[in-house]
Amino acid sequence: MKRFSRSVIISAALALAFALVPGRTFAAQIRQEIGDKPSAGISGSHIYVAAPGEVPSEVSHTNGELQSAVVPGSTVYFEIDNALRAEDLAGVRALIDWQEGEEMAEAPKIEYKMMYDRTGREKIGYRYVVALPIRESAAGARFRLRGEVMVAPRLTEKEPRFAFSITAKTGSKTISADSILCQRNQFVLEFGDNIGQITLMFGEVGRFDIDAEGQGRVNVGFRTDELTDIADRYSYAGLEFIDWPAHPIFNRVGQLILYSDPGRFLYELIPGGLRQIENSYVEEEEYFVINTRRLGTYVIADQPLDRVEYGPVKENPPTGAGKCPEKFYFNAAK
């Protein structure tokens, strides 16, 4: 280890002393020179919600009150301001001063996690957040969580905090916003008054743009589980499944978007087999477009599937973005 002579140390101390402004401590002058670094805290600048099995997507709020109800089992994330490194959060922890609903939430914790935009498709980037998991509840239950969230060494009245209000509800969901993230295979929507164009978002699967004016209750729950009979028949192909088990029907024709890589083939499951939906892929956007009133069961294949003609077009069929095929097809015997 390098040693310095006493004269060098004394000279350095004298130079520092002359450099200081009279009447100001060394720490005070350093703060003036480099500026006081803002401490980490929560202002509500960005809030995200991850429903069960979904990515954390940004949501809207009004003075801390989330504009849409969340599903029990979801996690709410509050972005931490002025936290770029782990060192910025040294000595603090996630805390909540509860006013209502503490028993319906798990303990908050600080996480470093990838966040997504409102569509749930575009990555915003990794963020330091306070994660607040909401517990599962019985079907049809509705409850509220209210409190003040903060990052601090301990819970005191002096710590800066952000007041929030979250409504959690299972079963049907009343829609009043212009977009809603749908999840689970049972997800019932009840549309409020004065609802016009709305976007139903299905995570990384796709979305449905629809004019919901006067729309009644619909179950838009979906799943991506493999349909074994089709998978076994077409074992030679790579298949993706998107299924709306309730087959919801809307009052008006909407636009169903299904995200997919180029070079894929889209089919709809109908009685008797599969129908190919041709001319529906948009290369620039990398998705399929289907104009339809009904959400059914779809299969995306990495190669053409065997098929044979199957009779006339059924009433009110979904159509592709281009020409609608004039015949249905079902699986060829293997």
Buried (B, 14 or more C-beta within 10 A) or exposed (E): EEEEEEEEEEEEEEEEEEEEEEEEEEEEEEEEEEEEEEBBBBEBEBBBBBBEEBBBBBBEBEEBBBEBBBBBBBBBBBBBBEBEEEEBBEEBBBBBBBBEBEEBBEEBEBBEBEBBEBBBBEEBEEBBBBBBBBBBBEEEEEBBBBBBBBBBEEEEEEBBBBBBBBBBBBBBBEBBEEBBBBBBBBBBBEBEEEBEEBBBBBBEBBBBBBBBBEBEEBBBBBBBEEBEEBEEBBEEBEBBBBBBBBEBEBBEBBBBBBBBEEEBBBBBBBEEBBBBBBEBBEEEEEBBBBBBBBBBBBBBBEEEBBBEEBEEEEEEBBBBBEEBBEEBBBBEEE
